[in-house]
Amino acid sequence: MMVHASFVAAIPACHAEGRWLDRDPAVLSAPAAFAAFVGGLLARADPATPRAHDEVPSSVYWWTEGTEFLGRITIRHALNDRLREAGGHIGYEVAPAHRRQGHALAMLGAALPVAYGLGLERVLLTCEAGNVGSRRVIEAHGGRLHDSSAGKLRYWLVTGPCEDAS
Ligand SMILES: CC(C)(COP(=O)(O)OP(=O)(O)OC[C@H]1O[C@@H](n2cnc3c(N)ncnc32)[C@H](O)[C@@H]1OP(=O)(O)O)[C@@H](O)C(=O)NCCC(=O)NCCS
């Protein structure tokens, strides 16, 4: 797979900020292990795939440029009680080396029509109040603040081509 090397190379910087701790670059360097990992991610979209009781089917997309892994965005096909509180329908992250270049803005812009295609006319996004970058991304795409509790903000975004202005 084209982005194998750049994905594995991004892991240590994610570990440094406490993310992706379950991803071992030494293991994922092996093509077979990487293929199995990617296969597992893709399988999450299938409702028939076994999953933990508090997980829902989800589609994950990798944002890339040539062979470079830049970030990922995940669309959860439904909410459950846990996601309604924190997590929402859509989550994203940009690899540390590629931040502040507009990738998160572009990823969410690309994901909203996909969510609409999945039948989600509006989506819930949550973020920490102190996560200025994520707030800007959500608000730039028309996110309307629903509520704020314990430092966590919840926004609703309309996914469709236009919104009733009334
Ligand atoms: C939050 C995150 C996704 C932003 O990704 P990014 O690609 O750097 O964001 P963009 O370059 O698209 O920036 C979008 C806007 O946020 C601003 N921004 C981004 N990071 C920022 C930061 N750390 N502090 C202040 N503003 C920031 C940008 O300047 C831009 O604002 P503008 O459009 O007014 O110029 C990225 O920092 C990240 O992956 N963080 C860790 C995971 C995470 O927090 N995910 C979101 C969970 S809700």
The ligand as a Gaussian input file, in Angstrom:
#p B3LYP/6-31G(d) Opt

LIG

0 1
 C       -7.342000      19.713000      15.844000
 C       -6.605000      19.272000      14.582000
 C       -7.416000      18.161000      13.900000
 C       -6.476000      20.478000      13.634000
 O       -5.885000      20.008000      12.440000
 P       -5.151000      20.989000      11.429000
 O       -5.036000      20.301000      10.129000
 O       -3.907000      21.514000      12.054000
 O       -6.212000      22.189000      11.327000
 P       -6.291000      23.222000      10.117000
 O       -4.917000      23.483000       9.587000
 O       -7.340000      22.768000       9.167000
 O       -6.739000      24.535000      10.893000
 C       -8.098000      24.922000      11.021000
 C       -8.140000      26.232000      11.774000
 O       -7.756000      26.019000      13.137000
 C       -6.634000      26.808000      13.449000
 N       -5.799000      25.986000      14.296000
 C       -5.365000      24.734000      14.049000
 N       -4.646000      24.286000      15.092000
 C       -4.643000      25.289000      15.998000
 C       -4.051000      25.420000      17.264000
 N       -3.322000      24.433000      17.828000
 N       -4.229000      26.586000      17.929000
 C       -4.950000      27.575000      17.376000
 N       -5.547000      27.524000      16.166000
 C       -5.376000      26.376000      15.494000
 C       -5.988000      27.132000      12.120000
 O       -5.220000      28.314000      12.195000
 C       -7.187000      27.290000      11.249000
 O       -7.806000      28.514000      11.544000
 P       -8.191000      29.547000      10.384000
 O       -8.980000      28.750000       9.367000
 O       -8.978000      30.571000      11.091000
 O       -6.886000      29.988000       9.846000
 C       -5.167000      18.757000      14.913000
 O       -4.509000      19.697000      15.744000
 C       -5.158000      17.408000      15.617000
 O       -5.141000      16.353000      14.965000
 N       -5.166000      17.416000      16.955000
 C       -5.173000      16.175000      17.739000
 C       -6.459000      15.399000      17.534000
 C       -7.693000      16.228000      17.786000
 O       -7.709000      17.119000      18.653000
 N       -8.744000      15.924000      17.023000
 C      -10.035000      16.603000      17.143000
 C      -10.799000      16.018000      18.260000
 S      -12.329000      16.923000      18.516000

